[in-house]
Amino acid sequence: MRGSRAPPLRPLGHQEPEVDILFVLVPLSVLMALAIIFGLWWAVERGQFDDIEREGSRILGND
């Protein structure tokens, strides 16, 4: 079979270039999680979830 050779062996400790993206993705995911937590905290503090039953019955009521 032509062209089906195994890739060359690399020395131990050699870091693949694809691993470098983790240095961007991990902090980005932590920042996104903090933003979501902050947004939920902000909504609770502003009273967004105080009376959710009234809005549901208001939509169903006759005008």
C-alpha positions as CSV (number, residue, x, y, z in Angstrom):
1,M,0.0,0.0,0.0
2,R,1.6,3.2,-1.1
3,G,1.2,6.3,1.0
4,S,0.0,4.5,4.2
5,R,3.2,4.9,6.2
6,A,3.0,5.6,9.9
7,P,3.8,9.1,11.1
8,P,7.3,9.7,12.3
9,L,8.0,9.2,16.0
10,R,8.5,12.4,18.0
11,P,10.7,12.8,21.0
12,L,9.1,12.7,24.5
13,G,7.9,16.0,25.7
14,H,7.1,17.3,22.3
15,Q,3.9,19.4,22.5
16,E,1.5,19.3,19.6
17,P,0.4,22.7,18.2
18,E,-3.3,21.7,18.8
19,V,-2.7,21.7,22.6
20,D,-1.9,25.4,22.5
21,I,-5.5,26.2,21.9
22,L,-6.3,25.0,25.4
23,F,-4.4,28.0,26.8
24,V,-7.1,30.1,25.2
25,L,-10.2,27.9,25.6
26,V,-9.8,27.2,29.3
27,P,-9.6,30.8,30.5
28,L,-12.4,31.7,28.0
29,S,-14.7,29.1,29.4
30,V,-14.0,30.2,32.9
31,L,-14.8,33.8,32.0
32,M,-18.0,32.7,30.3
33,A,-19.1,30.7,33.4
34,L,-18.4,33.7,35.6
35,A,-20.5,35.9,33.2
36,I,-23.4,33.5,33.4
37,I,-23.2,33.3,37.2
38,F,-23.0,37.1,37.4
39,G,-26.0,37.5,35.1
40,L,-28.1,35.1,37.2
41,W,-27.1,36.9,40.4
42,W,-28.0,40.2,38.8
43,A,-31.4,38.9,37.7
44,V,-32.2,37.5,41.2
45,E,-31.1,40.7,42.9
46,R,-33.2,42.9,40.6
47,G,-36.3,40.8,41.3
48,Q,-36.7,39.1,38.0
49,F,-37.9,35.9,39.6
50,D,-40.1,37.3,42.4
51,D,-43.5,36.7,40.9
52,I,-43.4,34.4,37.9
53,E,-47.0,33.1,38.5
54,R,-48.7,36.4,37.8
55,E,-47.2,36.8,34.4
56,G,-48.4,33.3,33.4
57,S,-52.0,34.0,34.5
58,R,-51.9,37.5,33.0
59,I,-51.3,36.1,29.5
60,L,-54.1,33.6,29.9
61,G,-56.7,36.0,31.3
62,N,-59.2,37.8,29.2
63,D,-58.7,41.5,28.4
